[in-house]
Structures are given as structure tokens and as C-alpha cells.
Amino acid sequence: MAVGTKRNEHPISMRLPEADIAMIDRAAGLRGRSRTDFVRDAAVRAAEDVLMENRLIRMSPGSFADFMAVLSEPETPVPEMVELAKRPAPWEPGYVAK
């Protein structure tokens, strides 16, 4: 008699228009992934984004006051960021790839 094993994976079934499947297959192919892997990764990433957007951050009143004090301080320019912001964009004249 075969010993049953508990599966850690569960199937999900969706009905999608042919155009959506074609787009998913094209994108998956560009990434070198199967449709299943591509859709699973996209769905998990979207779920993580939603959960992170709605995550509650708890802190004590003192920690919150410290946090607000840091946010209220004048900003300090980061020289590398200033230089980066001054560079021309790739579509602008004068752009030089680094």
C-alpha cells in the first residue's frame, strides 16, 4: 500500500481571455519562466505589496516623538544624490553612459 504524502501546494484555477494569456506567456518567455512560475511570482509580489501597505507599525509615545523630531529636522543634501539629479537623462542631449 502506498503511503500518502501531504501536499504543500494547492491549485488555483482562473478563466482569462486569450489576449491576457498571450501577454502573460510573452512576458514569461522574456523572463525565461513558465506561465505558472510567472503568474505565481506576480501574484505573490502583489499580495506582499498590499500587506506591506497595510502593515501596522507600533511604537511608544516617546519613540514616536523621536521619529517626528527626526522628520522635522532640516534636510541634509547627499552629494551623490545631488550629482545624480543633475545628470542628463538617457533621452536628453549630453547623456553619457557611465
N, C-alpha and C positions, 0 to 999 in steps of 0.2 A: 504494500500500500504506500502511495506517495505521501510524503509529509508536506502539508500545506505551509506556505510562507506568506506572511503578511506583507502586502504591497504598500510601499510608502508613497506611491504615485496614484493620482486619481484623474480619470479622463474628463475633459471638458469638450463639449461639442458646440459649435456655432454654425449658424447659417449666414453666409456672406455672399454679396453679389460677386459675380465673376470678375468685375473690374477691381474690386478690393483684393481678391485672391491674386490676381495678376500683379498688382502693385506690391503686395506682401512678398510674393515669390521673387519678383525682380529685386527688391531691397535685400531679401535674404541671400539671394545669389551674389549680390555685390559684396556682402559681408562674408561670403563663404559658409553660410549657415543653412540648416534645413528650415523649412517653414515652421515646424514645431518649435525648434530652438529659438528662432527669431521672434515668434509670437509670444512664447513663454517669457523670454527676456524683456520684451517690450511691456508686457502686462505686469510683470513683477516690478520693473522700474517705475511704471506709472503708479502702481499701488504704494511703493515706497515713498514716492513724491507726495502723494496725498497724505499718507500717515505722518510724514515729517512736517508738512504744513500745519497739521492739526495737533502736533505734539505739545503737551502742556509742560512748560518749564517752571519749576518751583524754586523759590529762593526766599530766604528770610528777609524781613524788612530792612535789616542792616545791609545785607548783600545787595538788595535792590537799590538802596540809596547809593552804595558804592558804584554800582553799574550805571545809574543815572548820572552820577558825578563824572564818570569817565566819558560818557556820551556828550556831556555839556562842555567839556574842555575844548579849547580851540584845536582845530586840526593841525597836524604837522605834515607838511608835504614829504612824500617819499621821492627822493631824487630820481630813482629808476622809473617810477610811475609817471613823473612829470616828463621825463625824456621820452618815454613810450608814447604818451599822449601827444607830443609834438611831432612825432614821425608821420610822414605822409602814409595814408592808407594804400594798400596794394593797387587800387584802381586810380590813384591820384598821380599826377606828374611828379617826378622826383623820387618815386619809391625805389629803394634799393633793398633787395632781399638780403637778410643777414643770416 
